[in-house]
Amino acid sequence: MKKKRLICITDVALIPVFILSAGSGVGLHLAGHGTVHEVWHCWAVFHTIVSLPFLLLAVSHVKSHWEWYLSAFWRREEGRRRTTLFLTFVFLSVALTGILLLGVEGAHSSLGMWHYRIGLLTIVFSAWHIFRRISVLRKMLSGKRF
């Protein structure tokens, strides 16, 4: 029971942290079109701060669903499995490029643009992933799955 509650807390916590990370990433990109570097820098710091808990929660989320991942690689099924596996690949890509960006100076880097584009894909597939599972999350929050 405690494990299911921890999974529920992790899954629900991912939603607001995802929104903050996605919103700050778009805000960071838009600030890069401005002329005031300090504004871009503030967005960059905020995006980094909110993306770290997002990364940690996502790792915990994958770990808690590890059996599903193992079965997804061994069974050939269409639909959700393929979409979720693609989301995983896209998320790993955006996380890796984000970590690599920690060592890059300034705005307008080509790695930053790749991170932004992959981030947009991550937003789309994450939103779809959440939308498809929102009823399960509601049941978990109401205690019906415990």
Sequence and secondary structure as in RCSB ss.txt:
>XXXX:A:sequence
MKKKRLICITDVALIPVFILSAGSGVGLHLAGHGTVHEVWHCWAVFHTIVSLPFLLLAVSHVKSHWEWYLSAFWR
REEGRRRTTLFLTFVFLSVALTGILLLGVEGAHSSLGMWHYRIGLLTIVFSAWHIFRRISVLRKMLSGKRF
>XXXX:A:secstr
 HHHHHHHHHHHHHHHHHHHHHHHHHHHHHHTTSS HHHHHHHHHHHHHHHHHHHHHHHHHHHHTHHHHHHHHHS
   THHHHHHHHHHHHHHHHHHHHHHTT  SS  HHHHHHHHHHHHHHHHHHHHHHHHHHHHHHHHHTTT 
